[in-house]
Amino acid sequence: MVPITLSDWRQLKGYNKKRIWKFIEERFVIPDKTSREKHILQRIGRFFGAWKSRLTKELENGNDEKSATINEKLWKEFKKQRRSSNFREQNNKAKEIRAKQTIQHTTCREGYARLEYEKIEEKDGASVSRAEVWIRGYSDKNGKPYNTKIAEIVDKINACNQSQCSESTAQSINNDPISQVFGTEHQGRVRGLGFGVTPTSVGATTHNNPIIKELMGLREKYEDLYSYVYNQHK
């Protein structure tokens, strides 16, 4: 369905993507399939890349035993690709970049969505901010940041949480503690919200949205009216 020699998931032909999606539909119950198809296929692409990375690591360690699910001819071609000077050069550059990172990805395989769910359970169903989820993702099981750099960032986030500047904009990804510490989100991802989430999909200006402001104003008027009627009938 997908050759192991495929170097870039984005180059996968539409016909093959349709076959993969049909395979998934036949085996899983997926609510709202239309809106989830792109996200699920992207997720599969990431798993595909991670699987090839594990195979590459095994090759580097001297283990070139083929899995029963891999075609013999494609396996030989894959080994040739991974042992080529061009791939080794690209791989070494990627390793150098990762080695310089002070904030490395540390969340579990379930990702931020699972961490958020666990955090909500801890708070008996109360909502949690993405700052809380981000901190959880970069801390060990005892709640301690993984390194000094992360500890410094956590201190800054907590300081923003305690300041008045973030109280009125706690739910906006443009003004919450994460954005105040890291700056504006880059296109295509949102820190603390996991794979597939973009600034557009969550609404980058939740609290600045005119409709939200109008609804909040109507709610305040309703509460004032309720309070007036209640006091009149005491």
C-alpha positions in Angstrom: 0.0 0.0 0.0 2.8 2.4 0.9 6.4 1.5 -0.2 9.0 1.6 2.6 11.2 3.5 0.2 8.9 6.5 0.1 11.1 9.4 1.3 8.3 12.0 1.8 4.8 11.2 2.9 3.5 14.3 1.0 4.6 12.6 -2.2 2.2 9.7 -1.6 -0.2 9.5 -4.5 -3.9 10.2 -4.0 -4.9 6.7 -5.1 -2.9 5.2 -2.3 -4.3 7.6 0.3 -7.8 6.6 -0.7 -6.9 2.9 -0.2 -5.5 3.7 3.2 -8.6 5.6 4.2 -10.9 2.9 3.0 -8.9 0.4 5.0 -9.4 2.5 8.1 -13.1 3.0 7.5 -13.6 -0.7 7.3 -12.0 -1.3 10.7 -12.8 1.7 12.9 -15.9 3.7 13.7 -14.9 7.3 13.0 -17.4 10.2 13.8 -17.4 13.1 11.5 -15.2 11.3 8.9 -15.0 14.2 6.4 -13.4 16.6 8.9 -11.1 14.0 10.4 -9.7 12.3 7.3 -6.9 14.8 6.6 -5.8 14.8 10.3 -5.8 11.0 10.5 -3.8 10.6 7.3 -1.3 13.1 8.5 -1.0 11.2 11.8 -0.4 8.0 9.9 2.3 9.7 7.9 4.1 10.6 11.2 3.9 7.1 12.4 5.2 5.9 9.1 8.2 8.2 9.5 8.8 7.1 13.1 8.7 3.5 12.0 11.3 4.1 9.3 13.5 5.9 11.8 13.4 2.9 14.2 14.4 0.6 11.3 17.3 3.0 10.4 18.5 2.9 14.0 18.5 -0.9 13.9 20.5 -0.8 10.6 23.0 1.6 12.3 23.4 -0.9 15.1 24.1 -3.7 12.7 20.7 -5.4 12.7 19.5 -5.7 9.1 17.0 -8.5 9.6 13.9 -7.9 7.5 10.4 -7.9 8.9 8.0 -10.4 7.4 5.7 -7.6 6.3 8.3 -5.9 4.1 8.9 -6.9 0.5 12.4 -8.3 -0.1 13.2 -6.1 -3.1 12.0 -2.9 -1.3 14.0 -3.8 1.8 17.2 -4.0 -0.2 16.4 -0.7 -1.8 15.6 0.9 1.6 18.9 -0.3 3.1 20.7 1.1 0.1 19.0 4.5 0.6 19.7 4.6 4.3 23.4 3.7 3.8 24.0 6.3 1.1 26.3 9.2 1.7 23.5 11.7 0.9 21.2 10.2 3.6 24.0 10.0 6.1 24.8 13.7 5.5 21.1 14.7 6.0 20.8 12.5 9.1 23.9 13.9 10.7 22.6 17.5 10.2 19.3 16.6 11.8 21.2 15.0 14.8 23.2 18.2 15.2 20.1 20.3 15.2 18.4 18.1 17.8 21.6 18.2 20.0 21.4 22.0 20.1 17.7 22.0 21.3 17.3 23.0 24.9 13.5 22.3 24.9 13.1 18.8 23.6 9.8 17.0 23.0 9.2 14.9 26.2 5.4 14.1 26.2 4.2 10.5 26.0 3.0 8.8 22.8 -0.6 9.9 23.6 0.5 13.6 23.3 -1.0 16.7 24.7 -4.6 15.5 24.3 -4.1 12.7 26.8 -2.2 15.0 29.2 -5.1 17.5 29.0 -7.6 14.8 29.8 -5.6 13.6 32.8 -5.3 17.2 34.0 -9.1 17.7 33.8 -9.6 14.5 35.7 -7.3 15.8 38.5 -9.4 19.0 38.7 -12.7 17.1 38.8 -13.8 18.2 35.4 -12.7 21.8 35.6 -11.2 23.3 32.4 -7.5 23.6 32.1 -5.3 26.1 30.2 -2.8 25.1 27.6 -0.1 26.6 29.9 -1.0 23.9 32.4 -0.8 21.2 29.8 2.5 22.5 28.4 4.1 22.5 31.8 2.8 19.0 32.4 4.3 17.8 29.1 7.7 19.1 30.0 7.8 17.8 33.6 8.5 14.4 35.1 6.0 12.3 37.0 6.8 14.3 40.2 6.0 17.6 38.5 9.7 18.7 38.2 10.9 20.3 34.9 13.2 18.1 32.9 16.1 20.6 32.8 17.1 24.1 34.0 16.1 25.8 30.7 12.6 24.4 31.0 12.5 25.3 34.7 13.2 29.0 33.7 10.4 28.9 31.2 8.0 27.4 33.7 8.8 30.2 36.2 8.0 32.8 33.5 4.7 31.1 32.6 3.7 31.0 36.3 4.6 34.6 36.7 2.4 35.5 33.7 -0.4 33.4 35.3 -0.2 35.4 38.4 -0.1 38.8 36.7 -3.2 40.9 35.9 -2.1 41.1 32.2 -3.2 37.5 31.6 -6.4 37.4 33.6 -8.8 38.8 31.0 -7.2 36.9 28.1 -6.5 33.5 29.7 -8.3 31.6 26.8 -6.8 33.5 23.9 -3.8 32.0 22.3 -2.7 35.5 21.3 -2.4 36.7 24.9 -2.2 33.8 27.2 0.9 33.0 29.3 2.3 30.7 26.6 2.1 33.4 23.9 3.6 36.0 26.3 6.6 33.8 27.0 7.2 32.3 23.5 5.7 34.9 21.3 3.2 34.6 18.4 2.5 31.0 17.2 3.9 29.9 13.9 1.6 28.8 11.2 0.6 25.2 11.3 0.8 24.4 15.0 -0.1 25.6 18.5 2.1 24.8 21.6 0.4 22.7 24.2 -2.5 21.6 22.0 -1.0 18.7 20.1 -0.6 17.5 16.5 -3.0 18.8 13.9 -4.1 22.0 15.8 -3.5 25.3 14.1 -4.1 28.9 15.2 -6.9 29.2 12.7 -8.7 26.0 14.0 -8.8 27.1 17.6 -9.6 30.8 16.8 -6.6 32.9 17.6 -8.7 35.7 19.1 -11.2 33.9 21.3 -11.7 36.7 23.8 -11.2 39.5 21.3 -13.9 38.1 19.0 -16.7 40.7 18.7 -19.4 37.9 18.9 -17.9 36.6 22.1 -17.8 40.1 23.6 -21.4 40.6 22.6 -22.5 37.4 24.2 -20.6 38.2 27.4 -22.4 41.6 27.5 -25.8 39.9 27.1 -24.9 37.5 29.9 -24.1 40.4 32.2 -27.4 42.1 31.3 -29.3 38.9 31.9 -27.7 38.4 35.3 -28.5 42.0 36.3 -32.1 41.5 35.2 -32.4 38.2 37.1 -31.0 39.9 40.2 -33.5 42.7 39.9 -36.5 40.4 39.5 -35.4 38.2 42.3 -35.0 41.1 44.7 -38.4 42.5 43.7 -40.1 39.2 44.7 -38.4 38.6 48.0 
